[in-house]
Amino acid sequence: MNSNYKKQNYSRLSYYFLTYFIAFLSIFFLASFSLVAEPPTSSSDTGIKTTPTETADSIKKDLKNTPSVKVTDTEAKKASDTAKNVEEKTNEDLAKKEAEFLKQIKELENQRRKLSFEIYQLRVKLIKEDPELQSLQRSIMDMHRKMASKLNEKNSIKVLLDKATQIDSQIVETINKNKNLDSKEKNNNESK
């Protein structure tokens, strides 16, 4: 009974954690994609937003069309390359921030996992010590068993359970085949 309680309680905690974590990641990736989707822009005096590359290209065109100032192709290329470098550096900065963020999330996930396990252990300890909690836990487990047996009597559930059993047997067969192949390879390597 205790192991069933542990599995169910852990599963419930995992479900809630995963649900909130997936929601959080969805928001994060939507935000990060919106940042990556558009290159950095600058607003000029005219109110027109342009990327650094577009700005360099427009300056290059303006300078070439201006009769009093002559810009060589080398200077124009330098301006364009500088703008591209600024754009690449901005993307690198975003990638670094995203990596730091993911590292921080991973650390927090590990802390949360450890805390969940501590909560689980404390709950088990408290149930063992308190007769009233033990009684409640037994009655809950009995209700779960009754509900599971009634659900398993339904034809639609029986069909799915049969499919699950078939898949499980296929998994076992695949594992056994892999073990046989591994043992044959080891024997072949040893004989050589």
N, C-alpha and C positions, 0 to 999 in steps of 0.2 A: 504493500500500500504506500509506503513511504517513497519508494522510487517513482511510482506513478504521480504522486503529488509533486515531487521534485521536477519531473519532466513537464507536467502541466503548468506549474508555476513559472518555470524557466521559459517555457514556450510563450506564455502570456507576456512576460516581461520582454522577451525578444521581439514579439510582435509589436508591442507599443514602441519599443526603441526603434525598430526598423521603420515603422510607419513615420515617426517624427523625423528620423534621419533622412529618409527618402524625400520627404517634403522639404526639408532644409536643403538637401543637395539640389533638388529641382530649382528652388529659388536661386541658389548660388550659381548654378550653371546658366540659368536664364540671364542672370545679371552679368556673368563673365562673357557670355556670347554677345550680349549687347555691347559690351566694352570692346570686344575684339572685332565685331562686325564692321565698325566704322573706324577708319584711321583717325588719329588725332587731328583736330581741326583748329584753326585760328580764325578769329573774327577780325576782319580789317575795318578800316574807318567807314567803308561803304556798307558794312553789315553783311557782306557775303562771306560765307564760311568756306574755307579751302583747306586742303591738306598741304603739308610742307612741300611735297613734290609738285603739286599744282601751282603753288605759289612760285617755286623756283622756275617752273616752265613759263609761267606768265611773265615773270621778270625777264627771263631770257628773250621772249618774244618782244616785250616792250623795249628792251635795250637794243635789240637788233633793228627795230623800226625807228629808233631815235637817231636822227642824223648826226647830232653833236657828240654822241658817245658811241664808240665802237667797242664791242665786246667780242673777244676771240672765242672760238669754240671751246678752247681749253678752260677759260674762265667760266663759261656757261656750264660746262660739264662739271667743274668744281662746285658750282652753286647747286646743281642738280644732285650731285653725290652727297653734298653736305645735308641737303634736305632728306635724302634717302637714309643717311646715317641716323639722323634725328628720329625718323620714323621707326627704324630698326631698333634703336635704343629704347624707345617707348614700348615697343612690343616685348623686348627683353625684360624691361622693368615689370611689365604686366605678368609675364611668365614667372618671374622670381616671386612676385607677390602671391600669385596663385599657388606656387610650390610651398611657400611659407604657410599659406592658409590651409592647404591640404595636410601639411605636417601637423599643424596645430589641431586640426579636426581629428586626425588619427590619434594623437595623444589624448584628446578629450574622450574619444571613443573607448580607448583602453582604460581610462579612468572610470568611465561609466560602466564598462563591462565588469571591472573589479568591484565597483560599488554594488552592482546588481547581484553579484555572487555573494558579497557580504550580507546584503539584505536577505537573500535566499537562505543563507546559513543561519542567520539570526531567527528568521521565521520558523525554520525547522526546529531549532533549539527551543523556541518559545512554545511550539506545539507539543514537543516532547515533555515539557515541564508542566503544562497546564492541562488538567483533565477536561475542562470545559472545551478548550480548543481542540483537544484530541477527539472529543465527541462530535464537534462540528465538522472536523475534517473527515471523520468516518462517514457521517451522514452525507456530506458533499460527494465523497467518492462513491457511495452507494447510489446516489442519484445519477451520477455520471455513468456508472455501469448500466443502470436501468435504461437511461436515455440511449446509450450506445447500442444496447441490445435491441431496443424498439426500432431505432433507425436502421440497424442492420437487417431487420426483417423486411424492409421495403424493397421491392423489386429493382427500382432504379439504383438504389445503393448497392444491391447485390451485384448488378452488372459492373458497376465501377470497381467494386472490391475484387471481382474476378479479374478485371483488366490489370488492377494493381498487382495481384498475385502473379499473373503472367509476366508482367514487367520485372517483378522481383526475381522470378525464376530465370529470366533472360539475363539479368545482371549477374546472378550466381554462376550461370553457365559461362558467361563472358569472362568473369574473373578466373574460373577454373581453367578455361582455355588458355588465358594469359599465363597462369601459373605453369601449365604444362609446357607452353612455348619457352618460358624462362628456364625451366628445368632442363629442357632439351638443349637450349643454347649453352647452358652451363656445362652440361655433359660433353657437348661437342668441343667447347673451349678447353675443357680439362683433358680430353683425349688427344688434342693437338699438341 
